[in-house]
Amino acid sequence: MAGRVVGLDVGTSGVRAAELTLGKGAATLERFGQVALPAGAVRDGEVVDVDVVAAAVRQLWAQAKFSTKKVVVGVANQKVVVRQVDLPWMPTNELKKALAFQVQDFIPMPVEQAILDFHPLEEFTGENGARMIRVLLVAAARDMVGSALAAVEKAGLSPEVVDLTSFAVLRSLVSMDHTGLDSLQAEALVDVGASITNIVVHQGGVPRFVRILLMGGADITEAVAERLGVPLDQAESVKQDSGMALVVGAADPNPASRAIEATASAFVEEVRGSLDYFMAQPGAPRIGRVVLSGGGSRLGGLAERLSAATRLPVQAARPMSALKLGKTGLTPDQLAYVEPMVTVPVGLAMGVSS
């Protein structure tokens, strides 16, 4: 599908969107913008105040001057479940129709209250000789998706597709340079938002594992604010100036540094535990490296500490490397600053052509 499309990421700390021109060859980034949200409007990735979010989205469209109101909306929060399941093989169109009857036992919510989708992984023969299909099953609570769509529509936009943010991360970053990875190795993508972190392990672009963590950069900021008794914006500045210690257990009498260390270390351990869980699965490919993106990935020392914990090389994502740049209205310095944050909205927009 050629044409322009906007990917809209409604995060806990703000709304951001990217407009791409899709066609043959590399997509072109035409515009990017973001608008901050007040605390509580979106909680752990779920829209709580529809009016406030709608107002922010309207402001975003006015500021960034997007050329279309057709959008792809991303969701990722505690009301989204992603699981690998094995099902009796059937043609894709029939599986879509039968999905609700096949997966009730695999999800922690009634199927009538869920929006279901799946990503096929591979076909195989079961122990009894039956033809089977392994899929990544996605189940999202219908009321949660409804709140997000209500905010988008109240802003005057037309949501064309609702997509899983984790898949957007994969789509945005899988075209990166894979030098150093052989076909048997997997790659872990870790997109760190304010309060939601998407972990996607893929092998050659095929997702093998997805985990959504209810943790992110805002948890560290809040810990600093509480320890120092300062406003969140001041705590954010302190966090960015301080960063993580490069060595575990490095003594630092600074209370802000101790707050950062405690919270960020817990985050690193959650990511490490998720990757260990994946690699412990029978037949799981070895992870060759970790790629970091998202606004929360800019914390100084995070990549080094994650590398030490996982014993894997960790590198910063470069989602713009696969894009042509249009007249974005942003300077090279501004583009470099926002690059970690474009991963999700760019990947959402790319989903229209997939």
N, C-alpha and C positions, 0 to 999 in steps of 0.2 A: 504494500500500500504506500503510494507516494503522497506527499502533502505535509502539512504542518500539524503537529500535535504537541500538547503540553502535558507533562507529567507533574502531578501535584502531590507533594509530601506534607501531610499534616502531622507535625511532630509535637512533642510536649512543650518545647520552648519556642516554637515558631512554625510558620508555614513557608515553604519554599517551593519554587516551581521552575522548570526548564522547558523552553520551547525548542523543538527540533524540527528540521526539515528532513523528511525521510524519502528515500528513493534509491536508485542504484548507487552502490559504493557507500562510502562512509557517510553517516548522518552529520548534519550541520547544526551546531549549537547557535541558535539565533538570539535567544534572550535567557537571562537567569535573574531571579530576584528572590528576596526573602523578607519577611516581616515578623517581628517578635510577637509572641503571645503573652498575655499576663498569666501569672501563676494560677493554676486551677482550671483554666479553660479546656485544656487537654490533660488528662491524668493517665499516666502510664500508657500513652499511645491511644487512648480512647477519648473521643470528643464528649465533653461534659456540658459545655455551654455553647449551644449551636449558634446563638446570636453573636457572641464575641468572635468565634471562629469565622463566621460568615463575614463579619466586618473586616477582619484581618485579611481574608482572601480578596475582598473587594479592593482594599487598599493595595494589596500586592499587584493586582491586575492594573490598577491606575498607575502605580509607580513603574512597573516593568514594561508596560505597554505591549503586552502579549497580543498577537494578531488574531487569536481564536479563543472561543469560550468552551471548546470541546476539550475535555481533560480525561486523563487516566488517573485514578485515585488509588493510593497505596494504603494498605492496612497491615499492622503488626502490633500485637499486644497480647495480654493474657487470655483474651477471648478468641485467639486463633490457635488451632492445633495442627501440627504438621507431623505425620507419622508415615513410616514405611510399612506397607502392608502387602500381603500376597493374596491375590484374588483369582477365582477361576477365569481363564481367558475368555474374552468375547470381543467382537469388533468394538472400536472406540465409541461409536454412536450408541450402541446398545449398552455399553458399560456406563455411559453417562446417564442413561435412563434408569438403569438398575442400581446405581451407586447407593442410593438411600437404603435399599434393602440389603446391600452387601456389607455396609460398614458400621452399622449401629453399635456393634460390640467393640469397635476400635476407637470411638470418640466419647468424651465425658460429657456429652450433652445430647438431648433428644434430637433426632435428625430433622424433625419438623421445625426446630428452632435454629437450624444451622444452614448455611450456604456451603455447598460441597463442591469440590473440584479435585482434580488429580493430575499428576504429571507422570506419564509412563516411564519406567526405567528399563525393564528388560523382560523378555519372555523366558520361561524355563519349564522343565518337566517336573511335576511333583512326584512324591514318593510312590504314589499309586499309578504313576504313568499319565496322570491328567495334565493337560496343557494349562499353564498358569501364567499370570502376569504380575510383576512386582511394580508397585506404583508408590509415589509420594502422595499421600492423601492430605488434602487441606480442608479443614472445617472451620468456618468462621461464624460466630454468633450473629444471627440475623439482626438483632436489635443494635449491636455495635456498628455493623456496616450501615444500618439505617441512619444512625446519628451522624456518621461521617458524610453520607450522601445528602442528608438534610441541610448540613452546613454549606456544602458545595452548591446545592441548588438554590439556597437562600441568597447566596452571593451572586446569583444570576448566571451560573455556569451550567454546562451540560455534561455530566459525567458519562463517558462512553463505556468505560471499563473499570472494574474494581480488581486490583491485582495485589498479590502478596508482596510486601516490601522486600522480603528475602529474595524472591525471584528477580526483582528489579536490581538488587545488588549484583546478583550473578550475571544478569544480562549486561549490566554496565561494565563489569570488570573482566568478564571471561575472554574478551578480545585483546586483553593486555598481552605484552610480550611474554611468552612462556619459555624463554631460554633457561636452560638448567633443569627443566622438568621433563622427565620422559613420560611416555604414554601410560605407564603403569602407576605413576604417582598421582596423588590427589593434591588439591590446593584448598586451603581454608581461607575464606573471605570473612573478615570481621568488621562490620560497619557499626561504629560506636556513636549512638545518638545521645540525647540528653538523659532519657530514662529508659530507652529501649536499645538493645544491641542485637543485631542480626548476625548469626553465625551460619555460614553456608559452606559445606564441604562439597567440592565438585571434582569430577574426573573427566577431563576433556570436555568441559561444558555441561556435563550431565550431573544434576544435583544428586548427591548421595545422602546428605544429612542436613537438616535444618533445625536450628534451635533459636528461639526468641528469648533473650534474657531481659528481665525487668530491672536492668541496671544500666548506668551510663554516666556521662560526664557530670550531670546535674547532681548526682549523689555525692560526688567528691566536693563540688562547690558548696552544697548544703552542709557537709561536714565541716568545712573551713568556716563557713558563716556562723555555725553554731559554736565552734570552738573559740572563735575570736570575738563573737558578738557583734558582727558587722553585717551590713546589707549584702544581698546576694551578688549585686553587680561588683561591689568591692571585693567580695570573696572570690569571684571569678578572676579578677585581675591578679589577686594574690596567688591563686592556683596556677595561672599561666606563667607568672614570674618565677614561681618556685619549682614546679614540676616534681616528678618522682625521683627519689634517690636511685642511682644506677645500680647500687649494690643492696641486696636484701639485708635488713637489719642495720644499715648505716645509721649511726647515732646522730641525731640532730635535735638540739634543745628547743628549736623553734616550734611553737604549738601548731602553727599552720602546717608545717612540714610533717608533723606527727599525724595530723588529721588526714592529710593527703595520703601518707604512707599506709595508714590503716585501711582506708576506704578503697584506694586504688589497688592495694595488694589483694583485697578480697575479690575485686573485679578480675584481676589477672588469674586468680585461682579458679574462678567460675569458668573463664574461657578455657583454661588448661584442662579442667575437669570435663568440659564438653568435648574437647578434642580427644582426650583419653577415652571417653565413653565410645566415641565413634570408632577409634582404632582398635578397641577391644572386641568389636563385633566380628563374627566369623566371616572371613573372606574380605574384610575391609582393606582397601589399598593403603599404602603408606602415604602420609601427608608429607609433601616435599617442602612446603613453605606456607607462611601466613601473610596475607595482604590486608593492611589496615586502611580503613576509610572512615568517614563521618567526622562531624565537628569535634567529638570527644577524643578522636585519635590524635589531636594536636598536642595533647598533654606531654610535656617534656619527659623523657625517660620511659614512657609507656612501651614503645617498641622494643627497647633494650630489655626491659624487665619481662615482657611477654616472651621474647626470644630465649631468655635465660630459663624461664619456667617451662617452656615447651621443648627446649633444645632444638628449635627450628629457626631458620632464617626468617626474619620479619621485615617486610618492606612496605613503604607507603604506596597506596593506590594512586594511579594516574589516569582517572577515567577520561580526562580530556585528550589523552594521547591518541585515542581511537576516533576522535571527532574532528571535523572541520570547524573552523570558527567563523561565524557570520559577523554581522555588525551588532555585537552584543552590547555595546555602550559601556563596556567595562575595560579598564586599563589592564595592562599585563600584570601589574601588582595585585589588582583586585581579583583577576582571574586566578592567580596563584593562591590567593587567600581563600577563595570560595571553593577551590577544586575538591577538597575533602567532602564538602557538603553537596556537590552536584551528583554524586553517585546514585542516590535513590531516585530523584526526579528524572534524571537522564534515563535510567534503566526502566522507569515506568513508561516514559514516552516511547522508548524502543520496543516495548511489548506490543504496540499496535501493529508493527510490521512482521512480528514473529508468528 
